[in-house]
Amino acid sequence: MASFGSILAGFGMMAIAILLMVLGLLSRRLGRVTRSNRYYGIFFMATILMLIGVGGRFWVFIHTDTNSYDNLWWIMIYNGAPALGLTLGVIVAWHYWSWLLAERD
């Protein structure tokens, strides 16, 4: 049986995926106005990677009796995809939105 913490971890990753989607939509609008490069698509790729991790966490929550979670493929789905998605999201967010921090006096 999965613990309450693992359920909250899945919902926390879902919240991060929603945040990445919102940042992607806002960055698309900002990119249209400033006519900058279309890096906002990386936000959507990061969202998909986060959702793959969410799906893996909920799969473990539903199927707790399986011992096949020790291979490299499963570890990349469970931990690697969300880590890569979050890293991509942070890099692109810094690229698109760093001007907000540069405008300080």
C-alpha positions as CSV (number, residue, x, y, z in Angstrom):
1,M,0.0,0.0,0.0
2,A,1.3,3.4,-0.9
3,S,1.7,6.0,1.7
4,F,0.0,9.4,1.9
5,G,3.3,11.1,1.0
6,S,3.6,9.2,-2.3
7,I,0.1,10.4,-3.2
8,L,1.0,14.0,-2.4
9,A,4.2,13.6,-4.5
10,G,2.2,12.7,-7.5
11,F,-0.1,15.7,-7.0
12,G,2.9,17.9,-6.5
13,M,4.4,16.8,-9.8
14,M,1.0,17.4,-11.4
15,A,1.0,21.0,-10.1
16,I,4.5,21.5,-11.5
17,A,3.3,20.2,-14.9
18,I,0.4,22.6,-14.8
19,L,2.8,25.5,-13.9
20,L,5.0,24.6,-16.9
21,M,2.0,24.6,-19.2
22,V,1.0,28.0,-18.0
23,L,4.5,29.3,-18.4
24,G,4.6,27.9,-21.9
25,L,1.3,29.7,-22.8
26,L,2.5,33.0,-21.3
27,S,5.9,32.7,-23.0
28,R,4.2,32.1,-26.3
29,R,2.3,35.3,-25.9
30,L,5.4,37.1,-24.8
31,G,7.4,35.7,-27.8
32,R,4.7,36.9,-30.2
33,V,4.9,40.5,-28.9
34,T,8.7,40.7,-28.7
35,R,9.2,38.6,-31.9
36,S,11.8,36.4,-30.1
37,N,12.8,32.8,-30.9
38,R,10.2,30.2,-30.2
39,Y,11.8,28.5,-27.2
40,Y,8.4,28.2,-25.5
41,G,7.8,24.8,-27.1
42,I,10.4,23.4,-24.7
43,F,7.9,24.2,-21.9
44,F,5.4,21.9,-23.5
45,M,8.1,19.2,-23.9
46,A,8.9,19.7,-20.2
47,T,5.2,19.4,-19.3
48,I,5.0,16.0,-21.2
49,L,8.1,14.8,-19.4
50,M,6.6,15.7,-16.0
51,L,3.3,14.0,-16.9
52,I,5.2,10.9,-17.8
53,G,6.7,10.9,-14.3
54,V,3.2,11.6,-12.8
55,G,1.9,8.6,-14.8
56,G,4.7,6.4,-13.5
57,R,4.0,7.5,-9.9
58,F,0.3,6.7,-10.2
59,W,1.2,3.4,-11.8
60,V,3.3,2.4,-8.8
61,F,0.4,3.6,-6.6
62,I,-2.0,1.3,-8.4
63,H,0.3,-1.7,-8.9
64,T,2.3,-2.0,-5.7
65,D,2.9,-5.8,-5.8
66,T,5.2,-5.9,-8.9
67,N,8.9,-6.3,-8.5
68,S,9.8,-5.0,-12.0
69,Y,10.5,-1.4,-10.8
70,D,14.3,-2.1,-10.4
71,N,15.4,-1.8,-14.1
72,L,16.9,1.3,-15.7
73,W,14.0,1.9,-18.0
74,W,11.6,2.3,-15.1
75,I,14.0,4.5,-13.1
76,M,14.2,6.8,-16.1
77,I,10.4,7.1,-16.3
78,Y,10.0,7.5,-12.5
79,N,12.8,9.9,-11.7
80,G,14.6,10.8,-14.9
81,A,11.8,12.2,-17.0
82,P,10.6,14.6,-14.3
83,A,14.1,15.7,-13.5
84,L,14.8,16.4,-17.2
85,G,11.5,18.2,-17.6
86,L,12.0,20.4,-14.6
87,T,15.6,21.2,-15.7
88,L,14.4,22.2,-19.2
89,G,11.6,24.3,-17.6
90,V,14.0,26.2,-15.4
91,I,16.5,26.9,-18.2
92,V,13.8,28.2,-20.6
93,A,12.1,30.2,-17.9
94,W,15.4,31.9,-17.1
95,H,15.9,32.6,-20.8
96,Y,12.5,34.1,-21.4
97,W,11.9,35.8,-18.1
98,S,15.3,37.0,-16.9
99,W,14.6,40.5,-18.2
100,L,12.3,41.0,-15.2
101,L,15.3,40.7,-12.8
102,A,17.5,42.8,-15.0
103,E,15.1,45.8,-14.8
104,R,15.8,46.4,-11.1
105,D,17.6,49.6,-10.1
